[in-house]
């Protein structure tokens, strides 16, 4: 939104510096969500679930393709969707038919295949043929908004669990985002998440220099795993598999994510 509260249809009108700031904010906003999805899916599949590396790589490739299709008008990153978590959990618990004797790792390709990417192509073609304005007529904010709210509220337990690691820093991040979102002026009003990340991270660095730790005694900032990680590696890719049961579980969720994207 600009100062006159009119919608911006082409982000390029903001200029390169503001686009870079918006893109940076979206990157930080998406990163936690994008890696949290495979982490949660791994709990459903007993450690044999989605790869964080593959998730990030596919999200990056999908984002580049999105930018090419949208002619670089939208400074956004396409990350993971939490809407599919329930579907993954359901497939992980399937124990009849071909799934009866499968390990969790063997069920995962069927869950991924069940998402049915072809359905997205069909939906995209319908929107292309019908026109965006006509689709938006049937999917106004009063429809898409509650769906996004429900998806967000379903993550409340995970948010509380993550915040409980260090409530002080979590509240600093939350408070910063609220302050900039409500009382921010100009560009600061549209980058509250980025300001929340920057200010809470700066606070964490200061607390660590002061000798403070998390309530469980662990370091607030820990780069040991980063220091020991390889510079280059090949993510563990695997091919999807298809089964009618898994497709019926996962594919309908695409309708919810479609409305999530429109919202």
N, C-alpha and C positions, 0 to 999 in steps of 0.2 A: 504494500500500500504506500502511496506517496502522501505528501502533507495535506492534500485535499481529500484524502480517503477514497480515491478512485482506484479501481483495480488496475494493475499493471499487466498487460497482456504479453509484453515482450521485455524480459529482464535486461536485454541489451540497452534499453533506454536509460537504465540506471548508470551506465558507464562501467568500465572495466574494474576500477578499484572496489566499487560497491558490490559488483557481481562476485569478485574474488572473496570478499568478506562473507557474503551470503553462502557461497559454495563451501567456504571453510567451516561456517557454522553447521551446514547440513552434513558435512563430513563427520564432524564430532558427534552430531546428533545421531547419525546413522550407525557409527562405529560400534557403540555400546550395544545397540539393538541388534545389529547384524551378527555380532559374535555371541550375544546372549541366546539367540535362537538355537544354534548348534549345541551350545552348552546345555540348554534345557532338554533338547532332543536326546543328547547323550545320556541324560539321567533316565529317560524313558527306555532307551535301548541298552541300558546297563553298560555304558562306556563304549558301545559299538555303533554309535550313531553318526551324525554328520560331522564332517571335517571342517574345522574353522578355516583352514587354509583354502580349501576348495570353495567354501561359502564366500570368502572375501574375493577370490579370483573371479568367480562367476558373477558376483555382484558388480565388480569392476568392469568386466566385459559387457555385461548387460547395460551398465550405465553409459559406457562409450557408445553402444549401439543406440541407446535412447537419445543421447545428444545428437548423434548423426541424423536420426529421424526427426527430431524436433528442431533441427537447424540451430542448436545452441541457444535457444530462447529461454530455457529454464535451468538455472544453476542448482540442480538437484542431484542427489545420489540415490540410486535404487538399491535398497538393502533388503534384509530378510523381513518376512511378514509373520507376526505372532499369531495370525489367524489360523495357521495350519498346525499349531501345537496340539490342539485337541485331536486332529486327525492322525498325527504321528503317534500320539499316546494310544489311540484306538488300534492302529495297525500293530503296534508293539505288543498289545495284549491279545491279538488274534491267536487262537490255539486250536482251530478246527481246519478241516480241509488240507490244503497244501501247506498251511502254516503250522500244522500240528507238531511236526518234528523239527522245525527250523530254529536255528539260533537267532539271537537278536540281530546279529550282523547280516544274516541271510534275509531277514524281513525288511531291512532298511531299503534295498533297491526297489522293492515293491511299493513301499510308502512313497518314495521319490517318483516312481513311475505313475503312481496313482494321482499325482497332482495334475497330470494331463495338460501339458503346456499347449496342446493343440486347441484346447477350449479357449485359452487366451487369444489365440489367433482368430478363432471364430468370433469371439466377442469384439475384438479389435476391428474385424471386417464389418460387423454389424454397425459399429459406431461410425466407421468410415463412410459406409453407404447411407446411413440414416442422418448423419450430421451430428456434431457435438451439441448444438443448441437443442435439437429434438430430444437427445438422450438426457440432457440436463433438465429438460422439462419434466421427465418422469423420475429423475433422481435429484430432487432439490436438496438443499442443506438439511431440511427437516427429516429427510430419509437417510442421507449419508452420515450426518452428524451423530445420531444415536449409535450407529454401527461402530464408528470410530471410538466413541465413548465406551461402548461395551468391550471392545478389544483392549482399550487402555485399562479399564477397571479390572479385567481378568488378570492383568500383570501386577496388580497391587501387592500380592504376597511376595513376588520376586523383588519388587522395588523395596519393600520393607526389609527383606532379608539382606539385600545389598547395602541399604543405608545403615543397617545395624552394625556393619563393620566399623563405622566411625560416624556416629550421629552428628557430631559437631561439624565435620566437613560437609556431610550431607545437607544439614540445615543451612550452612553458608551458601552452598550451591543453589538450593531451593529458594532461599531468600533473595539471592542476587537475581535469579531469573524472574521472580515475581516483581521485584522493584523495577527492573529495566523494562519488563513487559507492560507495567501499569504506568509508571512515571517517566520512563525513558523518553528522550527527545530525539527527533531526527533519525539518523541511522541506528542509534543505540536501541531504539524501540523495536527494531526488526531483527536484532541479533542478540536477544536475551540469553539464548542457550549458549552461544559462544562466550558471552561475558560470564555466565555461570561457570563454564569450564575453566576459563582463564583465571578468574578471581579465586575459585575454590582450590585450583591447583597451586596458585601462588600461596594461599593460606596453608595448604598441606606442606609445601616446601619450607615455609617459615616455622611451622610447628615441628617439623623434623629437625631443623637446625637448632631449635630450642630443646631438643632431647625428648620430645613427646613421642608416644607410640599409640597404636590402636589399643582399644580396651583389652584385647586378648594378648597384648604384649608384642605383637608383630610390628615391623617397621611400616610407617605410613606410606612411604615410597620405596619400592623394592625393584631394582633393575637387574638382579642377579640372573634371572632367566633370559633377559634380553642380552646380557653379556655373553651367555653361553650358547645362544641360538646360532644356527648356521646362517650365513649370508644368503646362500642360494639353496633351494631344495625343491623337490618335485612333490606336489600335493598328491595324496592318495585318491586319485580319481577312480570311479567305478561306474559301470553302465546301469541304467535303470532297467527294471523288469516290470512286467505288466500282468495284472490279475484283476478280473472284474470286481472282486470284493474290495480290493484296495482302491480301485478307481472310484467305486461308489462311495467310499468313505472320504476320499481326499478331493475329488474333482468338484463337488458342489461348493466347497469352500472358496473356489475361484470366484464365485459370484459375490461373496462377501469382500474379497480383496479387490475386486473390480470397483465396488462402491467405495472402498477405502481409498483407492487411487484417485477416484473422481473427487472425493471429499477433500 
